[in-house]
Each structure stands twice: as structure tokens, then as C-alpha cells.
Amino acid sequence: MSRTTPASLLSIAILLTACVTINVYFPAAAAEKAADRIIEDVWKQSAPKPAESAPAPQSSLGGRAALAVLDFLVPPAQAQQPNIDISSPEVQRVKAALEARFPGLKPHLDSGAVGLTGDGYVSLRDPSAVPLAQRNAVKGLVADENSDRKALYHEIAVANGQPQWEGQIQSVFAQRWVAKAAAGWWYQDASGWKQK
């Protein structure tokens, strides 16, 4: 009979634990909802009211009894809904800075001088649309806005314990900023600048 050495047992244990991986999937739908809430707050937009749904049809007594028996025998799965936490103090601080800056940025978005870039930031799209005396101030607004947007994407990822999600969060926000943009604002996509 062969004897197993402690070293071989340790090797087997290491191999078994190395096979365990935990995949944390990025909850894109939850990220879109979180982005929409933040954008609506920053831009002071009201969310559309959900349409009222028709009442569900009543099931028969026999059907309800069968479902109750089935639920007793096989409890229904309670899947945890993925959520993106945007309530951390750091996220709220950055959001407040974006909200405070927006009244100064909005006229430049409205005029087309500033546009939404395809990567979730803003850019001075048409410097000639800003009087020369104000151009440096607008460049400062754009720089501050971009700095806070970068911080927002980072802080949301950190608040959710997933710093590797920062790029995905930025990508979701890039899409949602454009989707929520007012008519007449400029945005950038792969083919260049377009007016909404």
C-alpha cells in the first residue's frame, strides 16, 4: 500500500482550490437605470411616468391551489436583482458638483459650442460659437466637467466593490448622456459630430 506524502496532499489541495473561480457579471441594465437617475438629477429632467398596466387576469380557484401546492413542493427561486449603488458619499459629492456646474454649461450645450463625446465626456466642439473673452472660462467648465465625470465613473465602480467595472460604467454613461440629451445638442459617434 502506498503512502501519500503531505506534500502531495498539499499539491492536490492547491490544484482543487485553483479551479474555483468566481465570475462577477457587470449588470448593464442596472447600470443604465443608475446612469439615468444621475443624469436626470444633474440635468433636472423628470423621469417619464410609467404607463398603467392592465390588471392581471384572475386565475381559477383550482389554478391557485395547484400553484400553492407547487410552491410548497418546490419553493420559487428568489433571484437577487442586480443593483448599482450610487448612494455613497463620494458619488453624491461628484453628482452635486455636476449639478452645480450644469446651469453654466447648458447654454454652451444649447448653442452647440460644447458637445457630448462618444466616450462619456464633453468637448469644446465649436470654439467660434463662444466669444473670445469667454473662451477660457468655457474651456475651464469643460475641463472641470470632464474631471468630475471621470471621478463619477471611478467612484461608482469603487462604491460597488468592482473597480474593474469603471470602463463599462463609463461606456454605459456615454450612451445614456446622448440618449438623454436635449434636441439640438451635439454628440459624437464613430462617424463624427451629429446634432440630436
Steps between C-alpha positions, in 0.01 A plus 500: 500500500643834402518788739393847406746765601391830651658679203283313250187567708591869506550496122158342447336754731662790314387362165143459622481853636656641185208361301249716687424829326237754579355692212346835581297609203451867425130584548453717190125557546550612861785725388270663241237568765762647734641715220152624408428598862824694526460671161140595574611654832797681347299634206186549714292282271195320622475131433209396279212355700448130440184411313235332707472134423179308466403294804617142493231248415367309802587133506251234595486353849640172369787677327591693816489180708729323253747789513493498881577125505777548244649788703491279810677213327744713301553844653517772237848630430567842641760638267684799631448799276832652402540851624751778455561699816511875433438610857856518630615838632767521228250438219258752653779761532594466132134504395445822697797661322355401161159638599652830616697542175219410260328843493827650373560219250146476360508818287811367325337163439192683367710716265701204371830641623534199732407148400477158657786273401463133420699400807284660768659843521440846351708698256524855373363406159474845342727758667381770257152476659646641824611865517877526533473664843304198633691224325744426784213486751316250279817293461521498880137386527568218255817393686321503837203310357727233353696469824179445695360255246820296523472507880132398476576189294783407735303559822200298380729205423673531837170542689387170351820320595586442134772745390543299179150616393614861454533471121163327466332762718657774288373329184145476637507866603633601157194342339256639757633860487424498125164325540390758758639802312262778405397553140754720323800391709802363322644156565785301358487146371734287290420703186550843660286780641121488461219716625222333692 
